Amino acid sequence: MRIEYQDTYRDDDSRVHYEDDPFTGEVASRDGDGRIISLVSYIDGVPSGPQTQWYSDGTKKKEGQARWGLAVGDWRKWHPNGQLAEHSVFSLEGRRVRRQRWDRDGSLTEDKSYTS
C-alpha cells in the first residue's frame, strides 16, 4: 500500500502512523508541483525496505535499504548532474563498512574502510 506523507504522523517513539495504526507500506513525499521526490518503505511504522529520493527534475538523489530503522547494504547518493557522489556499504547491524566519494566531475575524492 502507498500513502501520501501528509496523511501520516509520528508518535512519541517516532513511529509513522496512518489512521491510528503503525504503518506498513510506502510513504510518498511530493514537491510543490506534485512530483514524487521520496518513497520510504515502513514495517510497523519503522523504516524498513527500499528508501529512494529524487531531485525535482526526476534525477535520482539517494537510494538504499533500511532494516528496522538502520541503513544496511549498499547506499548511493548522486550529484544533481547525475554523477555518482557517494557509495556506502553498511553491515546488517547498521555500521558503515566502507565509503567512497566522488566530486561532480567523477573524480574519486575519498575511499575509506571502517573497522569495528
Biopython code that builds the backbone (N, CA, C, O; Angstrom):
import numpy as np
from Bio.PDB.StructureBuilder import StructureBuilder

atoms = [
    (1, "MET", "N", (0.840, -1.171, 0.000)),
    (1, "MET", "CA", (0.000, 0.000, 0.000)),
    (1, "MET", "C", (0.890, 1.241, 0.000)),
    (1, "MET", "O", (1.902, 1.287, 0.701)),
    (2, "ARG", "N", (0.511, 2.242, -0.787)),
    (2, "ARG", "CA", (1.243, 3.513, -0.827)),
    (2, "ARG", "C", (0.315, 4.629, -0.366)),
    (2, "ARG", "O", (-0.822, 4.743, -0.822)),
    (3, "ILE", "N", (0.829, 5.452, 0.555)),
    (3, "ILE", "CA", (0.066, 6.599, 1.037)),
    (3, "ILE", "C", (0.919, 7.854, 0.886)),
    (3, "ILE", "O", (2.111, 7.781, 0.588)),
    (4, "GLU", "N", (0.294, 8.992, 1.093)),
    (4, "GLU", "CA", (0.983, 10.275, 0.994)),
    (4, "GLU", "C", (1.518, 10.688, 2.368)),
    (4, "GLU", "O", (0.905, 10.417, 3.401)),
    (5, "TYR", "N", (2.667, 11.343, 2.350)),
    (5, "TYR", "CA", (3.324, 11.774, 3.578)),
    (5, "TYR", "C", (2.399, 12.606, 4.464)),
    (5, "TYR", "O", (2.385, 12.432, 5.682)),
    (6, "GLN", "N", (1.634, 13.501, 3.866)),
    (6, "GLN", "CA", (0.788, 14.391, 4.670)),
    (6, "GLN", "C", (-0.327, 13.648, 5.395)),
    (6, "GLN", "O", (-0.971, 14.218, 6.276)),
    (7, "ASP", "N", (-0.568, 12.390, 5.044)),
    (7, "ASP", "CA", (-1.592, 11.581, 5.709)),
    (7, "ASP", "C", (-1.031, 10.777, 6.884)),
    (7, "ASP", "O", (-1.731, 9.950, 7.468)),
    (8, "THR", "N", (0.239, 11.026, 7.225)),
    (8, "THR", "CA", (0.897, 10.276, 8.307)),
    (8, "THR", "C", (1.170, 11.191, 9.492)),
    (8, "THR", "O", (1.088, 12.414, 9.382)),
    (9, "TYR", "N", (1.492, 10.586, 10.614)),
    (9, "TYR", "CA", (2.005, 11.324, 11.767)),
    (9, "TYR", "C", (2.941, 10.402, 12.535)),
    (9, "TYR", "O", (2.887, 9.181, 12.390)),
    (10, "ARG", "N", (3.799, 11.001, 13.353)),
    (10, "ARG", "CA", (4.751, 10.238, 14.164)),
    (10, "ARG", "C", (4.296, 10.251, 15.618)),
    (10, "ARG", "O", (3.826, 11.266, 16.131)),
    (11, "ASP", "N", (4.447, 9.092, 16.272)),
    (11, "ASP", "CA", (4.121, 9.017, 17.695)),
    (11, "ASP", "C", (5.339, 9.433, 18.514)),
    (11, "ASP", "O", (6.346, 9.862, 17.950)),
    (12, "ASP", "N", (5.259, 9.311, 19.823)),
    (12, "ASP", "CA", (6.351, 9.713, 20.715)),
    (12, "ASP", "C", (7.620, 8.897, 20.506)),
    (12, "ASP", "O", (8.709, 9.344, 20.868)),
    (13, "ASP", "N", (7.494, 7.702, 19.923)),
    (13, "ASP", "CA", (8.649, 6.857, 19.629)),
    (13, "ASP", "C", (9.142, 7.033, 18.200)),
    (13, "ASP", "O", (9.993, 6.274, 17.737)),
    (14, "SER", "N", (8.609, 8.037, 17.496)),
    (14, "SER", "CA", (8.958, 8.359, 16.101)),
    (14, "SER", "C", (8.500, 7.313, 15.097)),
    (14, "SER", "O", (9.005, 7.279, 13.975)),
    (15, "ARG", "N", (7.568, 6.469, 15.472)),
    (15, "ARG", "CA", (6.994, 5.518, 14.516)),
    (15, "ARG", "C", (5.966, 6.245, 13.658)),
    (15, "ARG", "O", (5.209, 7.079, 14.155)),
    (16, "VAL", "N", (5.944, 5.927, 12.379)),
    (16, "VAL", "CA", (4.995, 6.548, 11.457)),
    (16, "VAL", "C", (3.657, 5.827, 11.553)),
    (16, "VAL", "O", (3.586, 4.599, 11.498)),
    (17, "HIS", "N", (2.599, 6.620, 11.698)),
    (17, "HIS", "CA", (1.239, 6.082, 11.811)),
    (17, "HIS", "C", (0.374, 6.576, 10.666)),
    (17, "HIS", "O", (0.588, 7.656, 10.116)),
    (18, "TYR", "N", (-0.604, 5.759, 10.327)),
    (18, "TYR", "CA", (-1.635, 6.108, 9.351)),
    (18, "TYR", "C", (-2.948, 5.589, 9.913)),
    (18, "TYR", "O", (-3.068, 4.409, 10.244)),
    (19, "GLU", "N", (-3.918, 6.464, 10.018)),
    (19, "GLU", "CA", (-5.219, 6.093, 10.582)),
    (19, "GLU", "C", (-5.075, 5.368, 11.920)),
    (19, "GLU", "O", (-5.664, 4.307, 12.126)),
    (20, "ASP", "N", (-4.299, 5.941, 12.814)),
    (20, "ASP", "CA", (-4.125, 5.490, 14.202)),
    (20, "ASP", "C", (-3.348, 4.193, 14.395)),
    (20, "ASP", "O", (-3.252, 3.709, 15.523)),
    (21, "ASP", "N", (-2.792, 3.615, 13.336)),
    (21, "ASP", "CA", (-2.011, 2.386, 13.469)),
    (21, "ASP", "C", (-0.611, 2.585, 12.902)),
    (21, "ASP", "O", (-0.439, 3.344, 11.948)),
    (22, "PRO", "N", (0.405, 1.909, 13.475)),
    (22, "PRO", "CA", (1.735, 1.943, 12.852)),
    (22, "PRO", "C", (1.616, 1.470, 11.408)),
    (22, "PRO", "O", (0.964, 0.466, 11.124)),
    (23, "PHE", "N", (2.254, 2.206, 10.497)),
    (23, "PHE", "CA", (2.067, 1.977, 9.064)),
    (23, "PHE", "C", (3.047, 0.960, 8.495)),
    (23, "PHE", "O", (4.231, 0.965, 8.832)),
    (24, "THR", "N", (2.542, 0.090, 7.630)),
    (24, "THR", "CA", (3.364, -0.822, 6.839)),
    (24, "THR", "C", (3.042, -0.561, 5.374)),
    (24, "THR", "O", (1.893, -0.676, 4.948)),
    (25, "GLY", "N", (4.068, -0.209, 4.610)),
    (25, "GLY", "CA", (3.905, 0.109, 3.191)),
    (25, "GLY", "C", (4.837, 1.243, 2.805)),
    (25, "GLY", "O", (5.826, 1.506, 3.490)),
    (26, "GLU", "N", (4.513, 1.926, 1.684)),
    (26, "GLU", "CA", (5.333, 3.021, 1.183)),
    (26, "GLU", "C", (4.688, 4.362, 1.482)),
    (26, "GLU", "O", (3.470, 4.517, 1.391)),
    (27, "VAL", "N", (5.522, 5.329, 1.840)),
    (27, "VAL", "CA", (5.065, 6.703, 2.027)),
    (27, "VAL", "C", (5.722, 7.553, 0.945)),
    (27, "VAL", "O", (6.945, 7.568, 0.808)),
    (28, "ALA", "N", (4.890, 8.260, 0.177)),
    (28, "ALA", "CA", (5.370, 9.122, -0.899)),
    (28, "ALA", "C", (5.369, 10.571, -0.440)),
    (28, "ALA", "O", (4.392, 11.048, 0.138)),
    (29, "SER", "N", (6.469, 11.268, -0.703)),
    (29, "SER", "CA", (6.551, 12.711, -0.480)),
    (29, "SER", "C", (6.633, 13.362, -1.851)),
    (29, "SER", "O", (7.277, 12.836, -2.759)),
    (30, "ARG", "N", (5.976, 14.515, -1.997)),
    (30, "ARG", "CA", (5.936, 15.203, -3.288)),
    (30, "ARG", "C", (6.439, 16.633, -3.159)),
    (30, "ARG", "O", (6.367, 17.239, -2.089)),
    (31, "ASP", "N", (6.951, 17.163, -4.270)),
    (31, "ASP", "CA", (7.359, 18.566, -4.281)),
    (31, "ASP", "C", (6.136, 19.440, -4.550)),
    (31, "ASP", "O", (5.023, 18.928, -4.672)),
    (32, "GLY", "N", (6.331, 20.729, -4.643)),
    (32, "GLY", "CA", (5.233, 21.663, -4.839)),
    (32, "GLY", "C", (4.452, 21.467, -6.116)),
    (32, "GLY", "O", (3.304, 21.901, -6.222)),
    (33, "ASP", "N", (5.075, 20.806, -7.103)),
    (33, "ASP", "CA", (4.402, 20.536, -8.375)),
    (33, "ASP", "C", (3.770, 19.149, -8.418)),
    (33, "ASP", "O", (3.248, 18.742, -9.456)),
    (34, "GLY", "N", (3.811, 18.422, -7.310)),
    (34, "GLY", "CA", (3.176, 17.111, -7.237)),
    (34, "GLY", "C", (4.037, 15.945, -7.669)),
    (34, "GLY", "O", (3.565, 14.808, -7.689)),
    (35, "ARG", "N", (5.304, 16.200, -8.020)),
    (35, "ARG", "CA", (6.205, 15.103, -8.406)),
    (35, "ARG", "C", (6.701, 14.374, -7.167)),
    (35, "ARG", "O", (7.030, 14.996, -6.157)),
    (36, "ILE", "N", (6.751, 13.044, -7.257)),
    (36, "ILE", "CA", (7.286, 12.256, -6.135)),
    (36, "ILE", "C", (8.778, 12.533, -6.011)),
    (36, "ILE", "O", (9.532, 12.403, -6.976)),
    (37, "ILE", "N", (9.194, 12.920, -4.801)),
    (37, "ILE", "CA", (10.617, 13.166, -4.556)),
    (37, "ILE", "C", (11.179, 12.205, -3.514)),
    (37, "ILE", "O", (12.382, 12.199, -3.253)),
    (38, "SER", "N", (10.299, 11.386, -2.916)),
    (38, "SER", "CA", (10.770, 10.429, -1.918)),
    (38, "SER", "C", (9.763, 9.297, -1.789)),
    (38, "SER", "O", (8.555, 9.527, -1.732)),
    (39, "LEU", "N", (10.277, 8.069, -1.743)),
    (39, "LEU", "CA", (9.482, 6.884, -1.410)),
    (39, "LEU", "C", (10.224, 6.164, -0.293)),
    (39, "LEU", "O", (11.371, 5.751, -0.459)),
    (40, "VAL", "N", (9.552, 6.019, 0.849)),
    (40, "VAL", "CA", (10.162, 5.373, 2.009)),
    (40, "VAL", "C", (9.275, 4.206, 2.418)),
    (40, "VAL", "O", (8.069, 4.372, 2.604)),
    (41, "SER", "N", (9.867, 3.035, 2.557)),
    (41, "SER", "CA", (9.130, 1.841, 2.973)),
    (41, "SER", "C", (9.187, 1.691, 4.489)),
    (41, "SER", "O", (10.204, 1.981, 5.120)),
    (42, "TYR", "N", (8.070, 1.231, 5.061)),
    (42, "TYR", "CA", (7.957, 1.056, 6.512)),
    (42, "TYR", "C", (7.370, -0.309, 6.839)),
    (42, "TYR", "O", (6.577, -0.862, 6.077)),
    (43, "ILE", "N", (7.773, -0.838, 7.983)),
    (43, "ILE", "CA", (7.133, -2.008, 8.588)),
    (43, "ILE", "C", (6.819, -1.606, 10.021)),
    (43, "ILE", "O", (7.714, -1.221, 10.774)),
    (44, "ASP", "N", (5.569, -1.695, 10.391)),
    (44, "ASP", "CA", (5.115, -1.310, 11.737)),
    (44, "ASP", "C", (5.603, 0.077, 12.142)),
    (44, "ASP", "O", (5.953, 0.306, 13.299)),
    (45, "GLY", "N", (5.625, 1.006, 11.173)),
    (45, "GLY", "CA", (5.986, 2.392, 11.457)),
    (45, "GLY", "C", (7.464, 2.701, 11.480)),
    (45, "GLY", "O", (7.845, 3.842, 11.741)),
    (46, "VAL", "N", (8.318, 1.711, 11.211)),
    (46, "VAL", "CA", (9.768, 1.891, 11.240)),
    (46, "VAL", "C", (10.316, 1.728, 9.820)),
    (46, "VAL", "O", (9.924, 0.793, 9.122)),
    (47, "PRO", "N", (11.220, 2.625, 9.372)),
    (47, "PRO", "CA", (11.784, 2.476, 8.035)),
    (47, "PRO", "C", (12.414, 1.094, 7.855)),
    (47, "PRO", "O", (13.337, 0.719, 8.578)),
    (48, "SER", "N", (11.904, 0.355, 6.888)),
    (48, "SER", "CA", (12.401, -0.984, 6.573)),
    (48, "SER", "C", (12.093, -1.259, 5.115)),
    (48, "SER", "O", (10.939, -1.197, 4.690)),
    (49, "GLY", "N", (13.141, -1.567, 4.345)),
    (49, "GLY", "CA", (12.958, -1.813, 2.919)),
    (49, "GLY", "C", (13.563, -0.690, 2.098)),
    (49, "GLY", "O", (14.363, 0.093, 2.609)),
    (50, "PRO", "N", (13.183, -0.604, 0.818)),
    (50, "PRO", "CA", (13.774, 0.399, -0.075)),
    (50, "PRO", "C", (13.481, 1.832, 0.374)),
    (50, "PRO", "O", (12.389, 2.149, 0.845)),
    (51, "GLN", "N", (14.486, 2.674, 0.210)),
    (51, "GLN", "CA", (14.376, 4.106, 0.511)),
    (51, "GLN", "C", (14.951, 4.835, -0.706)),
    (51, "GLN", "O", (16.109, 4.613, -1.062)),
    (52, "THR", "N", (14.172, 5.691, -1.342)),
    (52, "THR", "CA", (14.629, 6.373, -2.553)),
    (52, "THR", "C", (14.210, 7.832, -2.529)),
    (52, "THR", "O", (13.095, 8.168, -2.131)),
    (53, "GLN", "N", (15.131, 8.703, -2.968)),
    (53, "GLN", "CA", (14.841, 10.129, -3.114)),
    (53, "GLN", "C", (15.271, 10.572, -4.506)),
    (53, "GLN", "O", (16.217, 10.034, -5.081)),
    (54, "TRP", "N", (14.547, 11.577, -5.044)),
    (54, "TRP", "CA", (14.855, 12.155, -6.344)),
    (54, "TRP", "C", (14.939, 13.667, -6.229)),
    (54, "TRP", "O", (14.307, 14.274, -5.364)),
    (55, "TYR", "N", (15.725, 14.264, -7.108)),
    (55, "TYR", "CA", (15.685, 15.712, -7.273)),
    (55, "TYR", "C", (14.383, 16.041, -8.001)),
    (55, "TYR", "O", (13.766, 15.160, -8.601)),
    (56, "SER", "N", (13.965, 17.305, -7.950)),
    (56, "SER", "CA", (12.694, 17.699, -8.568)),
    (56, "SER", "C", (12.649, 17.450, -10.069)),
    (56, "SER", "O", (11.567, 17.309, -10.638)),
    (57, "ASP", "N", (13.819, 17.393, -10.726)),
    (57, "ASP", "CA", (13.833, 17.134, -12.170)),
    (57, "ASP", "C", (13.741, 15.643, -12.502)),
    (57, "ASP", "O", (13.778, 15.264, -13.673)),
    (58, "GLY", "N", (13.620, 14.798, -11.472)),
    (58, "GLY", "CA", (13.494, 13.362, -11.685)),
    (58, "GLY", "C", (14.796, 12.599, -11.591)),
    (58, "GLY", "O", (14.791, 11.368, -11.618)),
    (59, "THR", "N", (15.919, 13.304, -11.480)),
    (59, "THR", "CA", (17.216, 12.657, -11.330)),
    (59, "THR", "C", (17.298, 12.029, -9.943)),
    (59, "THR", "O", (16.922, 12.649, -8.947)),
    (60, "LYS", "N", (17.788, 10.803, -9.889)),
    (60, "LYS", "CA", (17.894, 10.118, -8.597)),
    (60, "LYS", "C", (18.881, 10.852, -7.697)),
    (60, "LYS", "O", (19.946, 11.280, -8.141)),
    (61, "LYS", "N", (18.511, 10.990, -6.424)),
    (61, "LYS", "CA", (19.321, 11.692, -5.432)),
    (61, "LYS", "C", (19.976, 10.730, -4.449)),
    (61, "LYS", "O", (21.142, 10.897, -4.091)),
    (62, "LYS", "N", (19.215, 9.710, -4.010)),
    (62, "LYS", "CA", (19.717, 8.800, -2.977)),
    (62, "LYS", "C", (18.899, 7.521, -3.012)),
    (62, "LYS", "O", (17.694, 7.553, -3.263)),
    (63, "GLU", "N", (19.566, 6.373, -2.754)),
    (63, "GLU", "CA", (18.816, 5.128, -2.632)),
    (63, "GLU", "C", (19.581, 4.152, -1.757)),
    (63, "GLU", "O", (20.810, 4.159, -1.692)),
    (64, "GLY", "N", (18.797, 3.305, -1.082)),
    (64, "GLY", "CA", (19.382, 2.280, -0.239)),
    (64, "GLY", "C", (18.292, 1.469, 0.424)),
    (64, "GLY", "O", (17.109, 1.616, 0.116)),
    (65, "GLN", "N", (18.704, 0.615, 1.334)),
    (65, "GLN", "CA", (17.783, -0.246, 2.078)),
    (65, "GLN", "C", (17.927, 0.048, 3.568)),
    (65, "GLN", "O", (19.016, 0.333, 4.065)),
    (66, "ALA", "N", (16.805, -0.029, 4.255)),
    (66, "ALA", "CA", (16.821, 0.099, 5.716)),
    (66, "ALA", "C", (16.268, -1.195, 6.304)),
    (66, "ALA", "O", (15.470, -1.892, 5.679)),
    (67, "ARG", "N", (16.704, -1.491, 7.499)),
    (67, "ARG", "CA", (16.195, -2.656, 8.226)),
    (67, "ARG", "C", (15.961, -2.209, 9.653)),
    (67, "ARG", "O", (16.905, -1.946, 10.398)),
    (68, "TRP", "N", (14.700, -2.126, 10.028)),
    (68, "TRP", "CA", (14.302, -1.671, 11.361)),
    (68, "TRP", "C", (14.975, -0.358, 11.739)),
    (68, "TRP", "O", (15.493, -0.203, 12.845)),
    (69, "GLY", "N", (14.957, 0.600, 10.781)),
    (69, "GLY", "CA", (15.456, 1.943, 11.033)),
    (69, "GLY", "C", (16.936, 2.151, 10.802)),
    (69, "GLY", "O", (17.426, 3.273, 10.933)),
    (70, "LEU", "N", (17.664, 1.097, 10.461)),
    (70, "LEU", "CA", (19.104, 1.196, 10.233)),
    (70, "LEU", "C", (19.428, 1.035, 8.758)),
    (70, "LEU", "O", (18.831, 0.203, 8.074)),
    (71, "ALA", "N", (20.374, 1.831, 8.266)),
    (71, "ALA", "CA", (20.871, 1.654, 6.905)),
    (71, "ALA", "C", (21.601, 0.318, 6.843)),
    (71, "ALA", "O", (22.410, 0.017, 7.721)),
    (72, "VAL", "N", (21.329, -0.486, 5.820)),
    (72, "VAL", "CA", (22.022, -1.762, 5.612)),
    (72, "VAL", "C", (22.376, -1.893, 4.135)),
    (72, "VAL", "O", (21.710, -1.323, 3.270)),
    (73, "GLY", "N", (23.423, -2.646, 3.863)),
    (73, "GLY", "CA", (23.800, -2.900, 2.479)),
    (73, "GLY", "C", (24.327, -1.663, 1.775)),
    (73, "GLY", "O", (24.933, -0.789, 2.395)),
    (74, "ASP", "N", (24.088, -1.601, 0.463)),
    (74, "ASP", "CA", (24.602, -0.522, -0.377)),
    (74, "ASP", "C", (23.676, 0.693, -0.372)),
    (74, "ASP", "O", (22.464, 0.567, -0.545)),
    (75, "TRP", "N", (24.260, 1.857, -0.172)),
    (75, "TRP", "CA", (23.562, 3.141, -0.275)),
    (75, "TRP", "C", (24.321, 3.996, -1.265)),
    (75, "TRP", "O", (25.551, 4.037, -1.249)),
    (76, "ARG", "N", (23.583, 4.683, -2.130)),
    (76, "ARG", "CA", (24.208, 5.556, -3.122)),
    (76, "ARG", "C", (23.554, 6.939, -3.091)),
    (76, "ARG", "O", (22.352, 7.081, -2.863)),
    (77, "LYS", "N", (24.398, 7.960, -3.330)),
    (77, "LYS", "CA", (23.933, 9.338, -3.483)),
    (77, "LYS", "C", (24.495, 9.872, -4.792)),
    (77, "LYS", "O", (25.596, 9.502, -5.201)),
    (78, "TRP", "N", (23.735, 10.741, -5.444)),
    (78, "TRP", "CA", (24.153, 11.325, -6.703)),
    (78, "TRP", "C", (24.174, 12.841, -6.613)),
    (78, "TRP", "O", (23.392, 13.445, -5.878)),
    (79, "HIS", "N", (25.081, 13.449, -7.373)),
    (79, "HIS", "CA", (25.083, 14.892, -7.564)),
    (79, "HIS", "C", (23.892, 15.254, -8.449)),
    (79, "HIS", "O", (23.377, 14.388, -9.156)),
    (80, "PRO", "N", (23.435, 16.525, -8.430)),
    (80, "PRO", "CA", (22.305, 16.922, -9.287)),
    (80, "PRO", "C", (22.544, 16.675, -10.784)),
    (80, "PRO", "O", (21.588, 16.542, -11.548)),
    (81, "ASN", "N", (23.816, 16.614, -11.203)),
    (81, "ASN", "CA", (24.108, 16.365, -12.623)),
    (81, "ASN", "C", (24.048, 14.877, -12.984)),
    (81, "ASN", "O", (24.324, 14.507, -14.126)),
    (82, "GLY", "N", (23.691, 14.023, -12.020)),
    (82, "GLY", "CA", (23.579, 12.590, -12.279)),
    (82, "GLY", "C", (24.828, 11.790, -11.972)),
    (82, "GLY", "O", (24.792, 10.559, -11.983)),
    (83, "GLN", "N", (25.936, 12.472, -11.695)),
    (83, "GLN", "CA", (27.191, 11.802, -11.362)),
    (83, "GLN", "C", (27.106, 11.191, -9.960)),
    (83, "GLN", "O", (26.630, 11.839, -9.028)),
    (84, "LEU", "N", (27.563, 9.952, -9.814)),
    (84, "LEU", "CA", (27.592, 9.316, -8.502)),
    (84, "LEU", "C", (28.425, 10.160, -7.543)),
    (84, "LEU", "O", (29.559, 10.522, -7.857)),
    (85, "ALA", "N", (27.869, 10.475, -6.376)),
    (85, "ALA", "CA", (28.545, 11.306, -5.377)),
    (85, "ALA", "C", (29.116, 10.469, -4.238)),
    (85, "ALA", "O", (30.190, 10.770, -3.716)),
    (86, "GLU", "N", (28.388, 9.407, -3.852)),
    (86, "GLU", "CA", (28.837, 8.599, -2.714)),
    (86, "GLU", "C", (28.272, 7.192, -2.816)),
    (86, "GLU", "O", (27.134, 6.987, -3.237)),
    (87, "HIS", "N", (29.088, 6.238, -2.422)),
    (87, "HIS", "CA", (28.650, 4.851, -2.289)),
    (87, "HIS", "C", (29.116, 4.380, -0.926)),
    (87, "HIS", "O", (30.314, 4.355, -0.644)),
    (88, "SER", "N", (28.164, 4.005, -0.078)),
    (88, "SER", "CA", (28.484, 3.496, 1.255)),
    (88, "SER", "C", (27.946, 2.088, 1.397)),
    (88, "SER", "O", (26.909, 1.746, 0.830)),
    (89, "VAL", "N", (28.658, 1.278, 2.156)),
    (89, "VAL", "CA", (28.220, -0.089, 2.456)),
    (89, "VAL", "C", (28.069, -0.186, 3.966)),
    (89, "VAL", "O", (28.963, 0.190, 4.723)),
    (90, "PHE", "N", (26.901, -0.708, 4.394)),
    (90, "PHE", "CA", (26.603, -0.867, 5.815)),
    (90, "PHE", "C", (26.420, -2.342, 6.144)),
    (90, "PHE", "O", (25.915, -3.114, 5.330)),
    (91, "SER", "N", (26.835, -2.720, 7.341)),
    (91, "SER", "CA", (26.644, -4.091, 7.811)),
    (91, "SER", "C", (25.169, -4.306, 8.143)),
    (91, "SER", "O", (24.384, -3.357, 8.132)),
    (92, "LEU", "N", (24.794, -5.546, 8.436)),
    (92, "LEU", "CA", (23.411, -5.848, 8.826)),
    (92, "LEU", "C", (23.049, -5.198, 10.158)),
    (92, "LEU", "O", (21.870, -5.068, 10.486)),
    (93, "GLU", "N", (24.064, -4.787, 10.932)),
    (93, "GLU", "CA", (23.831, -4.099, 12.203)),
    (93, "GLU", "C", (23.793, -2.585, 12.037)),
    (93, "GLU", "O", (23.655, -1.859, 13.022)),
    (94, "GLY", "N", (23.915, -2.097, 10.792)),
    (94, "GLY", "CA", (23.842, -0.668, 10.529)),
    (94, "GLY", "C", (25.145, 0.090, 10.670)),
    (94, "GLY", "O", (25.138, 1.321, 10.677)),
    (95, "ARG", "N", (26.264, -0.608, 10.782)),
    (95, "ARG", "CA", (27.560, 0.062, 10.870)),
    (95, "ARG", "C", (28.140, 0.262, 9.480)),
    (95, "ARG", "O", (28.107, -0.635, 8.638)),
    (96, "ARG", "N", (28.675, 1.467, 9.256)),
    (96, "ARG", "CA", (29.305, 1.746, 7.964)),
    (96, "ARG", "C", (30.577, 0.910, 7.843)),
    (96, "ARG", "O", (31.420, 0.916, 8.741)),
    (97, "VAL", "N", (30.711, 0.191, 6.726)),
    (97, "VAL", "CA", (31.866, -0.653, 6.467)),
    (97, "VAL", "C", (32.830, 0.046, 5.509)),
    (97, "VAL", "O", (34.049, -0.058, 5.654)),
    (98, "ARG", "N", (32.265, 0.764, 4.522)),
    (98, "ARG", "CA", (33.095, 1.438, 3.522)),
    (98, "ARG", "C", (32.346, 2.642, 2.973)),
    (98, "ARG", "O", (31.119, 2.639, 2.873)),
    (99, "ARG", "N", (33.115, 3.679, 2.617)),
    (99, "ARG", "CA", (32.531, 4.838, 1.961)),
    (99, "ARG", "C", (33.469, 5.334, 0.878)),
    (99, "ARG", "O", (34.668, 5.502, 1.103)),
    (100, "GLN", "N", (32.910, 5.567, -0.302)),
    (100, "GLN", "CA", (33.637, 6.168, -1.407)),
    (100, "GLN", "C", (32.877, 7.425, -1.816)),
    (100, "GLN", "O", (31.647, 7.431, -1.841)),
    (101, "ARG", "N", (33.619, 8.499, -2.141)),
    (101, "ARG", "CA", (33.009, 9.748, -2.581)),
    (101, "ARG", "C", (33.681, 10.240, -3.856)),
    (101, "ARG", "O", (34.877, 10.048, -4.078)),
    (102, "TRP", "N", (32.861, 10.881, -4.683)),
    (102, "TRP", "CA", (33.325, 11.448, -5.939)),
    (102, "TRP", "C", (32.882, 12.897, -6.045)),
    (102, "TRP", "O", (31.841, 13.270, -5.504)),
    (103, "ASP", "N", (33.662, 13.714, -6.736)),
    (103, "ASP", "CA", (33.229, 15.087, -6.987)),
    (103, "ASP", "C", (32.269, 15.114, -8.176)),
    (103, "ASP", "O", (31.993, 14.077, -8.780)),
    (104, "ARG", "N", (31.766, 16.293, -8.506)),
    (104, "ARG", "CA", (30.765, 16.431, -9.583)),
    (104, "ARG", "C", (31.282, 15.968, -10.937)),
    (104, "ARG", "O", (30.496, 15.627, -11.820)),
    (105, "ASP", "N", (32.608, 15.954, -11.104)),
    (105, "ASP", "CA", (33.203, 15.545, -12.374)),
    (105, "ASP", "C", (33.531, 14.061, -12.435)),
    (105, "ASP", "O", (33.995, 13.574, -13.466)),
    (106, "GLY", "N", (33.294, 13.332, -11.340)),
    (106, "GLY", "CA", (33.525, 11.892, -11.334)),
    (106, "GLY", "C", (34.881, 11.465, -10.797)),
    (106, "GLY", "O", (35.236, 10.290, -10.878)),
    (107, "SER", "N", (35.648, 12.411, -10.245)),
    (107, "SER", "CA", (36.955, 12.056, -9.675)),
    (107, "SER", "C", (36.768, 11.569, -8.239)),
    (107, "SER", "O", (36.085, 12.207, -7.438)),
    (108, "LEU", "N", (37.386, 10.432, -7.928)),
    (108, "LEU", "CA", (37.312, 9.865, -6.586)),
    (108, "LEU", "C", (38.018, 10.797, -5.601)),
    (108, "LEU", "O", (39.178, 11.156, -5.804)),
    (109, "THR", "N", (37.313, 11.188, -4.530)),
    (109, "THR", "CA", (37.885, 12.093, -3.527)),
    (109, "THR", "C", (38.095, 11.415, -2.177)),
    (109, "THR", "O", (38.839, 11.918, -1.335)),
    (110, "GLU", "N", (37.435, 10.265, -1.969)),
    (110, "GLU", "CA", (37.580, 9.544, -0.706)),
    (110, "GLU", "C", (37.291, 8.065, -0.931)),
    (110, "GLU", "O", (36.362, 7.708, -1.656)),
    (111, "ASP", "N", (38.078, 7.224, -0.317)),
    (111, "ASP", "CA", (37.840, 5.786, -0.335)),
    (111, "ASP", "C", (38.309, 5.254, 1.026)),
    (111, "ASP", "O", (39.498, 5.024, 1.252)),
    (112, "LYS", "N", (37.334, 5.068, 1.920)),
    (112, "LYS", "CA", (37.681, 4.738, 3.299)),
    (112, "LYS", "C", (36.948, 3.485, 3.749)),
    (112, "LYS", "O", (35.749, 3.336, 3.511)),
    (113, "SER", "N", (37.673, 2.586, 4.401)),
    (113, "SER", "CA", (37.086, 1.406, 5.028)),
    (113, "SER", "C", (37.079, 1.621, 6.522)),
    (113, "SER", "O", (37.981, 2.245, 7.082)),
    (114, "TYR", "N", (36.043, 1.092, 7.166)),
    (114, "TYR", "CA", (35.863, 1.256, 8.607)),
    (114, "TYR", "C", (35.947, -0.105, 9.262)),
    (114, "TYR", "O", (35.435, -1.093, 8.736)),
    (115, "THR", "N", (36.601, -0.152, 10.423)),
    (115, "THR", "CA", (36.670, -1.398, 11.185)),
    (115, "THR", "C", (35.995, -1.180, 12.526)),
    (115, "THR", "O", (35.887, -0.047, 12.995)),
    (116, "SER", "N", (35.542, -2.260, 13.145)),
    (116, "SER", "CA", (34.852, -2.151, 14.434)),
    (116, "SER", "C", (35.805, -1.847, 15.547)),
    (116, "SER", "O", (35.389, -1.722, 16.699)),
]
sb = StructureBuilder()
sb.init_structure("model")
sb.init_model(0)
sb.init_chain("A")
sb.init_seg("    ")
for serial, (resi, resn, name, xyz) in enumerate(atoms, 1):
    if name == "N":
        sb.init_residue(resn, " ", resi, " ")
    sb.init_atom(name, np.array(xyz, "f"), 0.0, 1.0, " ", f" {name:<3s}", serial, name[0])
structure = sb.get_structure()
